Amino acid sequence: MIFGRDSSGMAYAARRNSSSVACCAIAIRCGTRYEEGFHSGTAHFAEHALFRGTSLKSARVIGSFLDRLGGDLNAYTTKEEIVIHATVLKEDVRKAASLLMELASMATFPEDGIITERGVVLDEIISYKDSPADDVYDRFEEEIFDGHPLGTPILGTSASVRKITSRELKRFYSKYFRPERMAFSVVADIDEKKMEAMIRSLSGKYFAGGSFPSGQLSGIPADGKLFDRTVEKRNHEVNAVIGAVGPSLYDDGRYAAALLANILGGPASNSVLGSILRERNGWVYGVECTYTQYTDTGLFAISFGCDRPNLDRCLSVVERETAKMASTPLSPRRLAAAKKQLLGQMAIASESGEARSQAMAKSLLAYGRVAPPEETRSRLEAVTPDDLMWMAQRLFKAPSRLIYL
């Protein structure tokens, strides 16, 4: 793998694989937390509106540009970045890379396109509100980070989105879509030096020189709010989230937190909470434990949906099992099995060129480098029973809780 930074200030990485499919992504440090001075939801609206036209292509041409090649173009917004990504046959990778950079440097935000896209975003907000499992998690994050930029909802609100104009989107784009805030990655069965040359050539075409960021970029620390709230929703199921702020992208404790999340409520059916709540007793429709890392903090959360009569039972199990993790160290055998399971899941996920390219771009934004798999493996292997127990104590000493009844 090759990674570096070109003369414009844009970070880049290229990795060779053995697939006939090529995947590329460009991540821009301009997520929801950077909306100060803008209406809530501006970042997400800008991500949608990128595809409404550039100085070179109309919305219709953009929509069909990769489709005609059998490829795929998409984007998403998080609290900290916008990611635009594409998947094509390897012989078309230059076309895909060029389109991503064009969208990131030449979007025009035409007024008629903004009107249309506003309706799409408003429908998305309504659809989230119609999904209690999604809505309760978003509300939990808003409340735990209340008063901090991370507490801003990614989609914004119906009221705020209606106020966002083409002019505001152009101002947001001009402020944040700069090469020094970007990272481009590509994964393809092509010589890495050739991919590097392609990236540098296209970057020179689309981006002027930027200023190089100095050191680790972070924001205002988020301590998190403590709360225990029940909201009467009269839904057919109860939805609950229990969690706390966790380690940041730069906290060494993130490896223990990731392992703890997988043990408690990872995707495998043998996770602690999945085994008890779903497999053994059938009390929940689904249960998961997620750990999200941000620049200056993190969010560790357990969420589940169940029938009302099972709520107290589920809460009791969550409290019991988290207390057990905080007081009783795992046996060496169980810890070794948990590590192998997580490492296996990560290895399988990394076989997806799309997931790999996006992870590379986000890693470049966070660390200025892409850590080799061997490094991640060694850091996870180094986690001890005491590390896990200490992390559980840190996270569950006084967790926050939100319940939709």
N, C-alpha and C positions, 0 to 999 in steps of 0.2 A: 504494500500500500504506500502511496505517496500523498503527503499533505504539505501545505504551505500557505503563503499569502502573496497575492500578486501586487503589481504596482498601484492598483486602484485602492488597495486596502482590503479586498475581499479574500476571506479564507476559502480554501478549497481542499478537497481530498478525492483521490481516485483509487479504486480497488478493483482488481481483476477477479472475475469468477469464471465458471465454465458453462454459463447459460447462453442460449440464443437470444435471451431477452435482456435489455439494458434498462436500468432504472437510474433516474437522477432527481435531485431535490435541491431547492434553494430555501434556506431558512433565514428569516429576517427578524432581528431583535426589535419587535414592535407590537407585542401582544397587548392584552387588555390593561395590564398594569401601567402602560405608558400613555394612558388616555387623559392625563391631567391637562385641562384646557380644551378638551374635546367632549362631545356628548358621549354618554355611556353606550357602548356597542359600536363605536367608530372603527375600531380595528377589525372586527368581524365583518362589518359592512364593507370596509375597504377590500378585504379578502374576496368577498362575493363580487364586488364591482370591478375587480381587476380584469375580469373576462369580458367586460362590456366594451372593450375597444382599446387599442393602442394607437400611437402615431402612424403605425405601419399597417395595422390589420383591424378590420371591423369585428364586431362580436360574432357575426356569422362565420367569418373566416377562422377566427380563433377556435370556435366550437367544433369545426370540422377538420382543423389542420392535422391533428394527430389521429382522429377517427379514421380518416382516409388511409392511414398507414396501419390500421389495426391496433393503434396505441390508445393510451388512456392519459387524461390530464385532470388533475384535481388539486384541492388545497384545503387547509384547515387552519383554525386560529386557536391558540392556547392563551393562558394568562401571560406568557412571556414571548411568544413568537408567532409569526405567520409562516407556514410552510407550504410551498407550491411544489408539486411533484408530478413526474411523468414516467410512464413505462412504455417502451417501444421495442421493436426488434433492434438488435445491436447495430445494424447498418444504418439505422435512422437516428442514432443517438445525438448526432450533431444538430439535427433539426429540433429535437426535443429540448436540448440544452439551450439552443438559441431562443426558442420560444419562452422558456422560463426566464431567461435574462431580459428578454423584451418586456414581458409582463412586469418584471421587477424594476424596470427603468423607464418605460414609455407609456404606461397606462394613462388614459385621458379622462375617464369618469364623465362621459357625456350625460347631459341632463336627462334625456329621454330614457337612457339605460338605467339611471339611478332610480327613476320613478318605478320602473318595472322591477328592479332588484329589491327595492324597499318592500314591495308586496311579498316577495319570496322570503325575506328575512322575518317579516311580521308573521307569516305562516309558520315559520320555524319556531318562533317564540311560543305561539299557540300550541304547537305540537308538543313542545317540552312541557308546557303546563298541563297538557292532557296525559302526560306520563309521570305519575307520582314518584316512581323510582328515580327518574332523572331529576325531577323538580326538587325532591327532598335533599338530594346530594348537593345540588347547586345552592339551595337555600342554606344548607349546613356550612358550605364553604364561605358564603357571603357573611354569615353571622360570626364564624370563628375568626375571620379576618376583617370584621367590621371596623371601619375607619382607616383601613389600609388599602392601597391600590389593588392588592390581591383579592379584596372583597368585592370588587366590581364584577357583575355578571358578564360573561363573555358575549352573550347575545345582546346585552343591553335590555331595555324595557320597550314596550310598545310606544310609550310616550317619547322616550329619548330617540328611538330610531326614526320616528316621524319628523324629528327636528334636524336630522343629519342631511346636509346639502352636498351637492357636487363640489362646491367651493371648500367646504370643510374637509371632505375626503382628499381633495388635492393638497390641502395644507398638511394633513396628516402624512400623506404619501411623500411630499417634499421633505418633511422633517425627518422621517424615519427610514424611508427606502433609500439608504445610502450604502455604498459598497463596504464601508468599514463596519457596518452593522449586519453584514450578510455572510453566509457560508454556503458554498456550493459543493455538492458531492455527486459522484457518479460511480455506479457499479456495473461493469460490463465485461464481456470476454474480449477485451481489447488491451493491447500493450499499455501499461500505466503511463509511460512517458508520452505516448501519443494522446492519451486522454488529458494529461496535464497540459500539453501544448494546445489542445482544442479549447480547454477552459480558459487559458491565458489569452488566446486569440479572440474568443468571444467576449471575454471581459473587457479587453481593449476596445472592442467595437461598441459596447453598450455603456461602459462606465468610465467616468473621468477619475482622476486620482483623488483619493480620500485621505482623511487623517487616520493614522493608525491608533487603535485603542491602546491605552496603557494599563496593563495588568487586568486583574479580575474586575468585571463590571458587576456591581451589586446595587441594591436599592436600600430603602429604609427598612431596617429589621422589623419583622412581624412577630410579635410575641404571642398573639392569639388570644381570643376571648373565651372565658369559661361560662357555659350556660347549660341549662337543662330545660328544654321546652317541648311542650306537646301542643300540636295544632289540630283542631277538629276539622277534618276534611270530608268525612262521611264517604270515603272510598270503599270499594269492595274488599280491599286489603289494607293492612297496616304496613307502613314503611318506616324504617328506623335507620338512623346513622349514629354511631358512637365513635368518637375519635379525638385527636389532639394534634397540635403542631409537632412536626418531626424534624429530622436532620435535613440540612440543605444540600445542594449539589456539591458543596465544598467541605462538608462535614464527614469525617471518616466513619461516623456511626451509620452512614447510609447503607453500608453493606449488611450490618446487623438488622437494620430496619427492613430492608428488602427481604431478607431471609425470614424474619419474623412474620411479615405479611404473608409470605407464601405458605408458611407452616400453618398459620391460623385460618386463612381463607383464600388460598391460591386456587387456580383453575382445576387442579386435580381433585377427584372425588374423595381422596383420603386426607384432605385438609382437616384440621381439628374441628372447626365449626361446621364445615360441609358434612363431615362424617356423622356428627352428633345431630345437628339440626335437620338435615335433609335426608341423608341415607338411612340413619338408624330410626329416626322418629317421624320423618315426613312433616315437620312443623313449618317449614319455610318453602316458598316457591324458588328462592335462590338466596345465597349468602356469599358475600365476597369481602375480602380485605384488600384495600388498595393503599399504595404508598406513592405519592406524587412529590417529586423534588423540584424546588424552585431555587432561584439564585441565593436567597437569603433565609429560606426556611423550607418547610415541607409540610405535607398533610398526610396523616395516617388515619384511615377510617375503615370501620367495619359497617357494612350495610346489609339489610335483609328485608324481605317482604313476607308477611304471614297473615293468617286469619286472626281476628281480635282475641279469641280465646287462648291463642298460643303466645301472645305477646310477652306476658310475664315469664313464661317458661323460657322463651328465647333469650330475654334479657338476663335471666338468672344464669343460663349456660354461658353467655358471653362474659358476664362478670366473673364466673367461677373459672373459666378457662384462661382468661387474661391474668387473673390473680395467680393462677398456677404457674403461668409462664414467668411471672415476676418474682415468684418465691422458690421455685424448684428448677434447678438446672437440668437441661436435657442430658440424657445418657450419651456417652460417646457414640454408641451405635446409632441412636436415633438422630443425633446431629449429623453424622456422616451421611445417613440416608436422605435427610432433608437437603443437605448441600448438593448431593448428587442429583436429586430431583430438580432443584432450581437450575443447576448448571445444564442439565439435559434440556429443560424447557427453553433456556436461553440459546443453546446451540441450535435447536430445531428452528426457533424463531429467526435466527440469524441467516438461515438458509434462504429466506425470502429476500431477494434483491431489493424490493421496495422498502421493506422494513429496515434493511441494512443501510440503504442510502439515506433515509430520513434520520436514522440514529447517528450516522456519521456527521451529517450537517448540524444536528443539534449539539453533538459533542464538541464540534469545532467552535460553535458559539460560546459554549460554556467554558471550555478549557483551552481552546486554541490548538488542540490536538485530538487525535483519535486513539484511544488506548487499545492496544492489541488484546485479543481474547485471553491470552495467557496472563496478562496483568489483572484483569477482572477476576479470572479464576483464582489466582493466588490470593487476592484480597478477600474473596468469599471463603476460601479454604482456611484463612487465618482467623475467622470469627470463632470465638470460644463460647462454651456454655455460659460463662459469666458475662460475656458481651451481650448475649441474647437476653439474659435475665435483667441486666442493667437497662437495656433498651426498653423492655417491657415495663419496668418500674418507672422509667422516664415518661413513657407514653400513657400509662394507665393509672398513674397516681391520682389524677383528677381529670378524667376525660369529659368532654362536652357531649351533649346528647340532644338529638332532634327527632321527634316522632310525629308522623302524620297518621292520625286515627281516622 
